[in-house]
Amino acid sequence: MKAAVAAVVAMAAVVMLVSGTAAQGPAPAAVPAVQASKIGYIDVQRVLARSAAGVAAREALEKERASIQKDMDGRRQELEKLRDEIEKKSALMTADARSDKQDQFERKRRDAARAADDYQKELEKKEGVLLQKVLQEVGGVIEKVGKEKNYYMIVEKRNAGVLYASTDADLTDEIIRAYDKDAGGKKK
């Protein structure tokens, strides 16, 4: 509870500093330095969507998804063929043969459903790993840009509860350029 109250008080202080509604009287010595400091934000989703590493991660996931879709389409066609066979030839089959085909169909249907679930979990896991790698790399770039440009604070636009942000404070494109430049230098 105390941590939540402290977080609210801290956010209110930041909002007051940004909006210029801090105390009207003379401020303590530390406050002018903070008021003169810059606060910026980035949109991490945009970094993931537009940076070279984010695009590469999405492309890798799409290739994986296409491969999985091809496998699932093959399973679906196999199931349709088996179902058609059961429907067309069931009158000619013995009761045991029909029962065996029905059991085979149900087994394959369950296997396909299980495979689809496993594939989904696998894709989510790979997506998490790829995005986490990009986010870790971006974190270093954000810190570097923040220090170079003398920012007091850089927040993430969507999850930091930013209610208003001037586009002048948006550092996303700068972070993308710095990240792509930094990532390009590492690959060489």
C-alpha positions in Angstrom: 0.0 0.0 0.0 2.8 2.4 0.9 4.6 1.6 -2.4 1.4 2.4 -4.3 1.0 5.7 -2.5 4.7 6.5 -3.1 4.3 5.7 -6.9 1.2 8.0 -7.1 3.0 10.8 -5.3 6.1 10.4 -7.6 3.9 10.4 -10.7 2.1 13.5 -9.5 5.4 15.2 -8.9 6.6 14.3 -12.5 3.3 15.6 -13.9 3.7 18.8 -11.9 7.2 19.3 -13.1 6.3 18.6 -16.7 3.3 20.9 -16.7 5.0 23.7 -14.8 2.5 23.8 -12.0 5.1 23.2 -9.3 5.1 25.4 -6.2 4.9 29.1 -7.1 7.4 30.3 -4.5 11.2 29.9 -4.6 12.1 26.3 -5.1 14.8 24.3 -3.3 18.1 24.1 -5.1 17.6 20.6 -6.4 14.2 21.4 -8.1 15.5 23.9 -10.7 17.9 21.3 -12.0 15.0 18.8 -12.4 12.8 21.4 -14.0 15.5 22.2 -16.5 15.9 18.4 -17.3 14.1 16.8 -20.1 11.6 14.0 -19.9 10.9 11.9 -23.0 9.0 8.9 -23.9 9.2 6.1 -26.4 6.5 3.8 -27.9 8.0 0.3 -27.6 5.4 -1.2 -29.9 6.5 1.2 -32.6 10.2 0.3 -32.0 9.3 -3.4 -32.4 7.3 -2.7 -35.5 9.8 -0.4 -37.3 13.3 -1.3 -36.1 15.4 -3.6 -38.3 15.7 -6.2 -35.5 12.0 -6.0 -34.8 11.1 -6.5 -38.4 13.5 -9.4 -38.7 12.0 -11.0 -35.6 8.5 -10.7 -37.0 9.6 -12.1 -40.4 11.2 -15.1 -38.6 8.0 -15.7 -36.7 5.9 -15.4 -39.9 8.1 -18.1 -41.6 7.6 -20.4 -38.7 3.9 -19.7 -38.7 3.7 -20.5 -42.5 5.5 -23.8 -41.9 3.1 -24.7 -39.1 0.1 -23.7 -41.3 1.3 -25.9 -44.1 1.5 -28.9 -41.7 -1.9 -28.1 -40.2 -3.4 -27.9 -43.7 -2.0 -31.3 -44.6 -3.5 -32.7 -41.4 -6.9 -31.1 -42.2 -6.9 -32.6 -45.8 -6.0 -36.0 -44.4 -8.9 -35.8 -42.0 -11.3 -34.6 -44.7 -10.2 -37.5 -47.0 -10.7 -40.0 -44.1 -14.1 -38.6 -43.3 -15.2 -38.8 -47.0 -14.0 -42.4 -47.1 -16.0 -43.2 -44.1 -19.2 -41.5 -45.4 -18.9 -43.0 -48.9 -17.9 -46.5 -48.0 -19.6 -47.0 -44.6 -22.5 -48.9 -46.2 -20.0 -51.4 -47.7 -17.9 -51.9 -44.6 -18.5 -54.3 -41.8 -19.4 -52.9 -38.4 -15.8 -53.6 -37.1 -14.2 -52.0 -40.1 -16.5 -48.9 -39.8 -15.7 -48.7 -36.1 -12.0 -49.0 -36.8 -12.2 -46.2 -39.4 -14.2 -44.0 -36.9 -11.6 -44.6 -34.2 -8.8 -43.8 -36.6 -10.6 -40.6 -37.6 -11.1 -39.6 -34.0 -7.4 -40.3 -33.1 -6.2 -38.2 -36.0 -8.6 -35.4 -35.1 -7.4 -35.4 -31.5 -3.7 -35.5 -32.7 -4.3 -32.5 -35.0 -6.0 -30.6 -32.2 -3.1 -31.3 -29.8 -0.6 -30.4 -32.5 -2.4 -27.1 -33.1 -2.3 -26.3 -29.4 1.4 -27.3 -29.2 2.3 -25.2 -32.2 0.5 -22.2 -30.7 2.4 -22.5 -27.4 5.6 -22.9 -29.3 5.0 -19.8 -31.4 4.1 -17.8 -28.3 7.3 -18.9 -26.6 9.5 -18.1 -29.6 7.8 -14.7 -30.0 8.5 -14.0 -26.3 12.1 -14.9 -26.7 12.6 -12.8 -29.8 10.9 -9.8 -28.5 12.7 -10.0 -25.1 16.0 -10.1 -27.0 15.1 -7.0 -28.9 13.8 -5.2 -25.8 17.0 -6.0 -23.9 19.1 -4.5 -26.7 16.8 -1.5 -27.0 17.1 -0.9 -23.2 20.9 -0.3 -23.7 20.2 2.1 -26.5 17.6 4.0 -24.5 20.1 4.4 -21.7 22.8 5.6 -24.1 20.5 8.1 -25.8 19.2 9.3 -22.4 22.7 10.0 -21.1 23.9 11.6 -24.3 20.9 13.9 -24.6 20.8 14.7 -20.9 17.3 13.3 -20.3 16.1 13.2 -16.7 13.7 10.4 -17.4 12.5 8.4 -20.4 9.2 6.4 -20.0 7.3 4.0 -22.1 4.3 5.7 -23.5 1.7 2.9 -23.2 2.5 1.3 -19.9 3.7 4.2 -17.9 0.4 5.9 -17.6 1.3 8.9 -19.7 -1.9 10.9 -20.0 -0.4 13.6 -22.3 2.9 13.8 -24.2 4.0 16.4 -26.6 5.3 15.0 -29.8 8.5 17.0 -29.1 9.1 14.5 -26.2 8.7 11.5 -28.4 12.1 9.8 -28.8 10.9 6.7 -30.5 12.2 7.4 -34.0 15.6 8.5 -32.5 15.8 5.3 -30.5 15.0 3.3 -33.7 17.7 5.1 -35.6 20.2 4.6 -32.8 19.2 1.0 -32.3 19.5 0.2 -36.0 22.8 2.0 -36.2 24.1 0.2 -33.1 22.8 -3.2 -34.3 24.3 -2.6 -37.8 27.7 -2.0 -36.2 27.5 -5.2 -34.2 26.8 -7.4 -37.2 29.9 -6.3 -39.1 
